[in-house]
Amino acid sequence: MEHLITINNLSHLDIPLAIVEKEKWVCLLQAFNENLYESKADLYLPAFFNYLRSCDLEGKSVLDIGCGFGQIGRFIKSLGANVIGIDVIPEAVEEANKVFPAVTGRVERIPFPDDSFDIVVCSMVLMLIENVEMAISEIARVLKPGASALISILNPYYKPDDSQAGISDSGTLSKWVFRLDNRRSVDVSYFHYSYDFYEQLLKRFFSLALYYPSDKGLMLPLEKAQLTQTNTEYLLFQCH
Ligand SMILES: C[S@@+](CC[C@H](N)C(=O)[O-])C[C@H]1O[C@@H](n2cnc3c(N)ncnc32)[C@H](O)[C@@H]1O
């Protein structure tokens, strides 16, 4: 339950993030920033980037939720879109702001009016949220009618801290372990929801949620940079 309190803090902006989790994320985002993205955008979440590349983003308004240090938003901006980022960690927002406008905020209560965006991207964030329903309803709310959301999550079929890999359990608090270098690792808390859980929720807010089987994209650069233990995979939902 102690861990739950840590995670719960993420969902209340007026309650500061537990320092330990915030520090872990800032440390990880820094490592991501240094080791991924820049010249390696194609290696990181390839299906995600390929989808974005296939869209005509010129002049489109795109919200990048959980923008971190701004790596994905930077890529989207390079495709001609007007990107706005939000992230719950002010230090991340400050970094992202060097590249595109970003504000401190939470996916559970997105600080923008209804029907604001042509595309919402939310990459590797939802599994950090306890109230996923609130988050998805907010994503649907800020999208213009007929617009799309692109959502990636840690693959629910992969459960790092349990070799029994529960595939039907929902909401189990788990640890996602990253290696920073040969000596140091960071484990961050996340909720292990089942695939069915995500699918059912998405179907309540979107008429079509296309699911792309995980590819190994995330693993390659993370492994090369020795940033994660093996078997980290992601799933991608394209929602209309
Ligand atoms: C795994 S990182 C993903 C960063 C980036 N989107 C990417 O795919 O590389 C998760 C990000 O989500 C942010 N985050 C966590 N909880 C959040 C919330 N409730 N609302 C908005 N952002 C959140 C974290 O601060 C962190 O920057």
The ligand as an ORCA input file, in Angstrom:
! r2SCAN-3c Opt
* xyz 0 1
  C       7.993      6.227    -19.769
  S       7.971      8.000    -19.763
  C       7.456      8.256    -21.457
  C       8.023      9.510    -22.038
  C       7.685      9.666    -23.527
  N       6.262      9.829    -23.735
  C       8.226      8.506    -24.307
  O       7.461      7.675    -24.804
  O       9.430      8.378    -24.401
  C       6.483      8.385    -18.874
  C       6.199      9.877    -18.769
  O       4.862     10.057    -18.285
  C       4.847     11.095    -17.341
  N       3.665     10.920    -16.495
  C       3.498     10.050    -15.480
  N       2.278     10.161    -14.953
  C       1.652     11.137    -15.647
  C       0.357     11.724    -15.576
  N      -0.523     11.336    -14.648
  N       0.030     12.697    -16.444
  C       0.941     13.127    -17.378
  N       2.183     12.620    -17.488
  C       2.532     11.631    -16.636
  C       6.188     10.928    -16.627
  O       6.558     12.106    -15.955
  C       7.100     10.600    -17.793
  O       7.611     11.759    -18.398
*
